[in-house]
Structures are given as structure tokens and as C-alpha cells.
Amino acid sequence: MATLTQKFNQYHNDNPQVYELFKKFTFMAIRRGHNRLSAWMIANRIRWETSIETFSVEEYKISNDYIALYARMFMSDYPEYNGFFRIKEMKRA
């Protein structure tokens, strides 16, 4: 059985545009002066944008299980923003 991290990696490989949106909306918040923000807020913004605003055929079904992994990926890719998202120890990976 695949671990959560393996499932996330597969989802990310199949849907790289989700992380691009995650970064876009996170950087928008940073430019607006936010020092901390909820990764759930970013994920829900992606959901809103792709299902309501753009009327896109590509409505991303982002598992809630993946939100913390996107936050970790962002802070790993941009260590200058380490701590921007509050994260907890993962119980399962």
C-alpha cells in the first residue's frame, strides 16, 4: 500500500500546476505583508479559483491530506520563508 508521501508525490507529478498556484497565491500573501498564513487558506483559494472564478475544466480535487505537504514543500523550496506556514509533526507519511 502506498504511503501518504508516495500518493502526494504521484499527485504532484500528475498535477504540477497545483503547486504553481500554491506558490502564486502564497507569494501574493507575502507581498501583501503577511508573515504567517494558513496553508488551508491557500488550498481553498486554489479550489475557488479553479472551480468558481475561471470556470476551468481543470477543477483540482486537492486532498486535505496533501495541504501540509504543499506547505512543507514551499518552505523547503524557499527556506527564507521557513515558518510562514505553521506545521505540526506528521503522524503518517
Disulfide bonds with the S-S distance in Angstrom:
none
